[in-house]
Structures are given as structure tokens and as C-alpha cells.
Amino acid sequence: MVSLMLIALPVVVIVVTLCHSQLLAFCRRVCARVPSFLKKKVCVSSTHAYVFTESTHGQATSVLAAFDLYSKTHTSFSIGPKKGEFVDEVVKREAPLRVLELGMHCGYTSVRILRLLPTRGRLLTVELDPLTAEKGEEIILVAGFKNPQFQVLTFSSAEAISSLASLIGESCLDLVVMDHDPDQYLEDLLALQSCKVLSPHCVLLLNGTLQPGAQALLEYITSRPEYFTIGHQVQDMVEIHCHTSTHSQGEESC
Ligand SMILES: *[C@@H]1O[C@H](CO)[C@@H](O)[C@H](O)[C@H]1NC(C)=O
């Protein structure tokens, strides 16, 4: 057995040396087939571990810096500093009291939003995957935010939207961030409209504009210029201004 391995070893070394690039390409192909949900779980755990150990607890800016440093060298699901600054601008300008984030991931965008919310502002953030929700919530706490400034809902976006009335009562959403499954974007916007939970000047922030699902939403929006205006775009993130007050025929609930 040992002698067989001794014979095989030089062969393996030669094959690896000669076929280095082919082997690498093969590995890449195998990796590409790893289901995205599995990749996401691994990615969430390693991002969380890095941010948890490398940031000063209680300081949101330090948490964000750790995220940005990590994503320079690793795959991460955070939107990154460029789109992050865009989110900052929107939050500062709109000073939203009620924010709904669909797709929390590791909590990067949640932390960005929370640190700029007005005192009475609240963030509801939705994450379907329970492990991701747990890790993301921990990061928000590490950044120094507490309940009831934020609430994490381990729901699908559809479930979260249908429970909004009981969660936000009479108030309405001033900002909705969509960074979940783009195939749900349009359906979720329609649900938000029919629940009448969007404030008359609600802003939508859409990540991943190049995804087919996001394109479907944008088509819907552009064909209704009386109800929506497309605002700034940074990379694949765009802001949309809603004019729901002219939209609903019935009574406004907000
Ligand atoms: C949102 O942006 C990040 C980083 O740019 C990207 O990895 C992610 O896939 C985007 N989300 C969607 C739904 O496209």
C-alpha cells in the first residue's frame, strides 16, 4: 500500500504541475455548481466571523469598515461602500421613520441604515434563511443597536408584507430596500401597494437592477410614470420615488 503510494506520488506531482491550469478550471467548474444557497451559508458564516472579531463592538463605523475590508478580498453579499454611500444619502435626505429591508444578509445595509435613522425611526428587516437571520441580527447588536430600533423577521418577503399591518400599526413605510430574490420584486411591490402600507412619498431602493426580476419591476414602474419616478442610480442600485397618494382610488390608510 505504502509502496504503491510512493510510486503514485511523483505521478500526481507531475500531473498537477503539468495540468495546473486545467485543474484550476476544473475546480472552478465544480465550485460553480455548488448550489447558491450553500455558498451563501458559507459566505455568511465567514463574513460574520470576520466582522465579529475584527470590529470594535458598539461602533457602527468600525463594523462597516470591517465589512468593507473583508469584501475587498472575499466574496460577500454586502452591497459595498459605493452603493452603501448611496443608501446613506437616501436615508439622510428622506429621514424615514419606518424602513422595510427585504433581504438582510449579514446586516451590512441594516447597520448603514440604522446609524442614520431619526431617533424615532425603526427598521424592519426580513431574512428568509434562519441561520443568516441569526448571524445578521448578531452583527446589528454588535454595531450597538437595540430592539425596538430594529426587528428581524425570519419570514419570506410575502409573509413579512402580509404581517406588516400588525407590525407597524397605523404608520406607513417611508423607505423599502429590495435586496432579496429579484424574482419576488414585482410581486412584493404589488402586495405592498394593495396593503396600502407605502407612505405617499415612499422611496424604493432596488439592488441588482440587471437581474431579470428587477427588470420586470422596472418595466412596470416606467410604464406608470404618473405613480413612479426613477431617481438616481449607482452601479446596479436605483432609487424609485412612489406617488401612491394619486394611486389608490379608495381611502388612504396613511
Ligand atoms: C446586491 O449587491 C451585491 C453586491 O453588489 C450583490 O452581491 C448581490 O447579488 C445584489 N443582490 C441582488 C438581489 O442582485
The ligand as an ORCA input file, in Angstrom:
! r2SCAN-3c Opt
* xyz 0 1
  C     -26.811     43.298     -4.328
  O     -25.489     43.745     -4.422
  C     -24.486     42.827     -4.062
  C     -23.149     43.500     -4.161
  O     -23.041     44.349     -5.251
  C     -24.572     41.582     -4.919
  O     -23.609     40.642     -4.498
  C     -25.969     40.994     -4.786
  O     -26.090     39.880     -5.624
  C     -27.001     42.030     -5.134
  N     -28.352     41.499     -4.877
  C     -29.172     41.179     -5.858
  C     -30.507     40.717     -5.431
  O     -28.857     41.256     -7.028
*
